[in-house]
Amino acid sequence: MRERSSVAELAESLRSEVNRYSEGEKLPSSRDLVERYRVSPVTVSRALAVLAGEGLVVTRPGAGAYRARPPRGAVEPGDTSWQEVSLSAELSAEAVPRTVDASGVLATLAAPPPGVIEFNGGYLPPSLRPERALAAALARAGRRPGAWGRPPIEGLAELREWFAREIGGRGGLVGPSDVLITAGGQSALTTALRALAPPGATVLVESPTYPGMLAVARASGLRPVPVPVDTEGVRPELLAAAFRATGARAFVCQPLFQNPTGAVLAGPRRAEVLRAAREAGAFVVEDDFARWLGHEDAGALPPPLAAEDPDGVVVHVRSLTKITSPSLRVGALAARGPVLSRLRAIQVVDSFFVPRPIQEAALELVGAPAWPRHLRAVAAELRARREAMTAAVQRDLPAPLLGHVAVGGCNLWLRLPDGLDEDTATAAALRAGVAVAPGHPYFAAEPPAPHVRLSFAGVASTAELAEGVRRLREAWGA
């Protein structure tokens, strides 16, 4: 069982047990709890810390844990209903209401309840993260001279050079001066959309696409207009037509292992996409989130669009978060021409800069011998997980659910069979002990059919993958 599940289960057991004690009464010792629940001392310590944070117990070093006394004279909650009028009045004056729908993002960030298999996550599990290398990198970074000082606004020069090589190749079109270090990919997307389109403007997006980007666009007052994607990426003829019909000045895409479909933009379409944007006087925001998530059998990957763009059409987004840890929020924006000044200004106003110790740690990590080993290990494991989940879906679930299977990324995109809607499917899956992501948040308009996204990134093992699909078979009556 995963440690976080053990902690949550023990905390729940102790939470009900605490009610049997009077105020100030001592709870059983940590040793007693270890023996009774057959968990580690660390699990006991963390579970007690959870209860202490909830105000249920008080821990005293060397003495133990005690039932806490409830706070006296608690303040009555105020009346916040006035905010509904205030916020609605603000929205009514806007051309496009800046609503913030975080449901699609929260579906991938929320930790599942104990015992639930996580098919809706987007990050690597602890067993696949380079945690020892990260710890060593952070320790080395903290000892660097000036590590705790203010970094350059654009980011550390060495880190910008590294990202420039990764994006444009050695001696390519992207140089260090074209790169800004950001606090992860989500922050970079936010900066890019705010820089490229004013509130009320249209932004073209793939359909389906990443819900977090749709949330950013709508929160910025933009109108996302969908352009359909097939197994070879966005359809250029529809993209060109959308530019003409809407006058949009930005198109957001994921050319490599698109989320959620896994599509890779086909060779002939790459030039057509850039040409359509150039003729429209528009930018292409290239979210290259899966560059380091290619599987062992993926072969040579196509270069980023930014590496083949001499005219500054592409604003490139890259992040280290997916391939390392949810908490290593270091990414990059790459752009050429006057737009870089606007990106820089918006980022400075929003966040000043990315903390220097985090940048130093990222630089230490990608320069260590452990870095290429980590990339190879993840590539091999993602292939094994993809093959295991694909085989389980084809064996246990009704056809035709599974379409395109990508050799990169972390997802399978399933169309639900006739008669099974998304709400029913996701609720039934959760009751059976599996968390899946419904498909509708991935569409900017009405979905053409019900879908769910299954991620094989966050589970503990291939055995857990098989068990999760077996549970889905029971939940969906297959």
N, C-alpha and C positions, 0 to 999 in steps of 0.2 A: 504494500500500500504506500502511496506517496506520502511524504512527510506532512504536507499541508493538509491532506485528508485526515491523517491521524490526529493532528492538532485540532482540527475542527470537530472531529467526533469526540475527542476527549473533553474539549471545552463544553460541548453540548451536554455530555454526561455530568460533568461537574456543575454545570449551571443549574440543573435540576436538583442535584445533591445539596448545593449551597443553601437552598431554601429550607432545608431541615435543621440548619444551625441557627442559633440565636445570635444577635448582634455581638460582635467581638469574640465569638467562640472560635477556637482554633480548628482548622481543617486537618485531615490526616497528613502525615509527613510526605515529602516527595518520594521517599523510599517505599512507603506503603502504597502510594498511588502507582509507582512503577510496577510493583509486584501484583497489585490487584488488576490493573488494566493491561499488563504485559506490553508496555511501551517503553521507550527510552527515556532517560532523565531529561534529555533535551526537549522531547515532546511534552513532558509534564511541565517543564519550565515555561515553554511557549504557551501552553494552554492556560496556565495560571496568569501569564502576562495578558492574555486576551481578556480574562475575567477581571483583572485589575483595571484594564483600560475601559471596561464597561462599568466600573464602579461597584462591582459585586464583592470583590475581595480586596484585602490589603496585604501586601507581602512585606515581611520584615526580615532583612538579611540576618541569617543565623538563627532566626526564631521560627520561621514558617509563614503560613498563610492563614488569614483570619477573615471571618465574615465581616464585611464592611457595614458601617452604620449608614443608613440612607441620609442624604443631604436634608438639612432642616430648612424650612422656609423657602422651598423652591419657588422661583418666579413664575407667575402665570404667563402662558404664551400670549403675545399681543395679537392684534387684528391686522393681518396682512392683506385682506381682501381688496384694499384700495389699489394694490399693485396691478390687479387685472385691468382696471380702467386705465391706469397710467400707461401700461405696456401696450394695450390695444390702441389707445389714442396715438401713440408713437408710430405703430405699424400702419395705421390708416393713412398717414401722410406720405408713406413711401411708395414709390412706383412698384417696387418688388419687396414684399415684407421679408425682413431678415430673420426668418424663422430658423431655429436651431433644432433639427431633428437628429439626435445622437443615437437613435435606436439601433441603426446598423452597426455603428462603432461599438456601442456598449455590448452588443451580442458577441463580439469577438474579444472584448476586454474583460468581461465579467467572469470571475472564477466560478466554475460549476459547483453545485452542492456536493457534499461528500458522497462517494459512490457513483457519481455520474461520469460517464466517459465523455471526454471533451473532443467533439468533432467540429466545434465552432471556433477554435482558437487559431491565432495567426502567428504564434511565436514558437521557437524551438523549446522542447522540454529541458529541464536541468541536465539530463543525461547527455544532451547534444550540445549544450552551450560550452564554450571554452572557459569555464569558470576559473580553473587554476591559472590559465594564461592571463585572464582578465585581472585576477588578483595580483599576479606578479607584475603586470603592466602598470596597474594603479599604484603599487608600492614603489616601483621605479620612477614613475611620473612624479609622485609626491616628493621625491628627493632631488628632482632636477632644480638647478638654480633658477629662481624666478618663477617656479611652478605655480605659486599662489598669488602672483601679480596679475595685473590687468593685461589680457592678450590684445593683439591687434584686432581692430573692429572686424576686419574681413576674415580673421582666423589665422592660426599659426602658419607661417610661410611653408614649413616642411609638410604640413598636412594638406595644404592647398596644392602643393606640387604632387603629392601622392595621388590625390583625387584627379588632378588634371591628367596624369599618366593613365590612370584607370579608365577615364572617360574617353580621352582622345588618342591614347597611345603615345609612345615616345615620339616627340617631334611632330605631333599631330596638330589639328586645328584648335584644340583647347589647351590654353596655357594656364599657369598658376594665377595670373592676373585676371583670368576669366572666372575664377572660382570663389564662392563665398561659403564659409563653414556655417552650418545651421544646426539647430537643436532637433535633429531627426528629420525624417521625410515628411511627416504631417505638417510640421512647421514650415518646411520649404514649400510645400504645396500652397499653404495659406499665403505666404509671402508672394509667390508667383501669381496667384489669381488676383490678389489685391493690386499688384503692380500692373497687370495686363488689361484689366477690365474695370470700369467704374460701376458703382451700384446702378442696377437697372439694366445693365448690358446683358447680352446673350453670350454664353460660353458653350461650345460644342463639346460633347462627351461621348465616349463609347457606350454602347448599350448591348449587354449590361456592363456595369463598371463598379469600381471600388466605392462603397457607401461613404467612407470617410471623406473622399473628394467631393461627393455630392453635398455632404453636410457643410463643408468649407464654402462651396460655391453659394449655397443658399444663405448661409450665415453672413456672407459678404454682400447679399442683395443681388446676386446674379441669377440669370435664368438658364438652367442647364437644358440644352436641347440634345436629344439622343441621336446618335448615328450608329446604325446596326453593325455588329461584329459577326463574322463567321469564323470558320476554323483557320483562316489565313489572315485574321486581323480585321481591322476596319475596312469597309468597302469604299475605295477612293472615289468612285463615281457618286456615291451618296454623300460623301464628305464635301466634294466640290459643290454639289447641289445645295447642301445645307449652308455653306458659306455664302452662296449667291442669295439664298432665300432670306437669311437672317442678318447678313452684314456682320456676323461675329468676327472678332479679332483675336480669338484664342480657341485652340482645340487641345483637350487634355487626353492623352492616350498612354497605354502601357504596351509598347510594341513587343516586349519579351515576356512570355508566360503570363498573359493578361489575367487579372483577377476579376471575375471568377472562372472564366472559360479555359484558361491556359493557352490561348491562341498566341502564335508568334507571327508578327507581321511579315508576310511573304516578301521575297526579294523584289519582284517587280513592283509591288505596292509601295515600297519604301520611298522611292523617288516620286511616285505619283502623289503621295501624301504631302511631301515637302513642296512639290510644285503647286498643289492646290492651295496650300497655305500661303505660299509666296505670291501667287496671283491675286489672292484675296487681301494681301497686305496684313496677314495674320501671323500669330505665333503658334508654335506647337510646343506644349508642355509635355515633355517626355518623362514619365514616372518610371524609372528603371529600377523598381523595387526588388526585382527577382534576379538581378545580374549574378549574384553569388548563390542562387538556389537552383542551378542546373543540376540535373541528376547525373549519375555516373555514366549513363549511356547516352547523354545528350549530344556528344560530339562538339565540334567547334560552334560557338554561338555567334550570331551576327553582331557586328559592332553596334554601339549606340547610334541613333540617328544624329546625335550631336557631332559624332566623329566624321560625318559625311555632309556637313552643313556649312559651307563657306560664307553664307549670307546672313548668319545670325538669326535664322528662323526659329531654331530650337532653344528652348529653356530647359535644361536638363536637371532632373532631381535624382539624387542617389543617397542611400542611407546605409549605415553599418548595423542598424538595429536588428533587422530580421535575421541576419546571419550570426549574430553574437548573443545579445541579451536585450530584453525589453527596456532595461535601464541604461544601456549605452546609447543614449540619444544623441548621436553625432551623424550628420549628413552633410550634403553639399548641394549648392545651386551653381550651375555653370551656364553662362550666357555671354554673348559677344555683342558689342555695340552699346549705344546709349541706354538700353534697357537695364544694363548691369547697375548703372547709377541709381535707377529707381528701385531696383530690388534691394540694393544696399541701404538706401534711405529708409525703406519700409522696415527692414529687419532691425536697423539701429533703433528706430522709434519704438518698435514692439518689444525688443528684448536686450538691447545694447550689444551683447555678444554672448557666445557660448562659453561657459566657465572654462578657464584655462586648464585646471587639473584633468577635466574630462577629455579635452583635446589632446593633452600630453599623453594620457593613458591610451587613447585611440591610436596615436602615432607609435607608441611603444608596442601595442598589440600587433598592428599590421606589419611592423618591421621585425617581429620575432620569428624564429624558425618554426614555432608552433602554428603560425598563421596558415601556411599552405597545407600543413597536416590537417588542421581543422577543416579547411575547405574540402579536402579529399574525403575526410570522414563523413561530413554532412552529405556530400554528393552520393556516397555509397549508401548511407542509411535512408536518404529520401527515395532512392530508387527501390530499395527493399520495401519500404512502406507503401510506395505507390503500387508496386506489383501485388503486395498483400491485400491492400484495400480493393484494388481493381478485381482481383480474383474473387474476393469475398462478395463484392457487389454483384458480379456476374453470376455467381453461384446461388446467392441467397435472396436477391431482390428481384421483383418482377421486371420483365423486359417490356419496352425498351427504355430504361432509365438512363443509362450511361452512353454519352456520345463521345466527343473528343477526349483523349487521354494525353496529357502533355508530358514531356520528358523534363519538366522543370516546374518550379513552384511547389505548392503544398496542398492543392485542392483537387477535388472531383466535383464537377458541376452536373447535377442530376435533374432531369425533367421528371416530375411526378406523373404517375399514370392517371388516366382519366378517372374522375370520381374522387380523387384525393387532393384536397386543397392544402395550401401551405400551413394555415393556422392549425388545422386538424393534424397534419403530419408532424409538425414541430411539437405540438402539445403531447401527442401520443408518444413521440420519441422520448421526450423528457420524462414522462411517466414510466417509460421502460428503462430509464437510466442512461439516456444518450442526449447530449446537447448538440443540435444541428442549427445551422444558420438558414433562415427562410430566404427565399429568392427575391421578394419584392423590393427590399431596400437597395438592391443592385441596379434598379431601373429608374431612370429619370422620369419616365411616363408610365403608362399602364403596361404591366408585363404581358408578353404574348402568350405565356403559359406558366403554370406553377412550377417552381424549381426549389431545390435546396442545395446548399453548398456543404460538402463534407471535407474537412481538413484532416490530413494525416500528420500534421506537424507536431501538435502538442501532446499526443498520447504517449504513454510510457513505453510501449513495445508493439511489435506486430501482432502478438497474441491479443493485446487489448483491442487492436483494430478489428480482428476477426470476431471478438466477443461483441464489440459495438455494432457491427453489421448484423450479427445474429439477433441482437436485441431489436434492431430496426425491422427485421423480418417479422418478428412477433408483433411489434407495435403497429405495423402497416398491414397486417393480415396477409402477408405474402405466402 
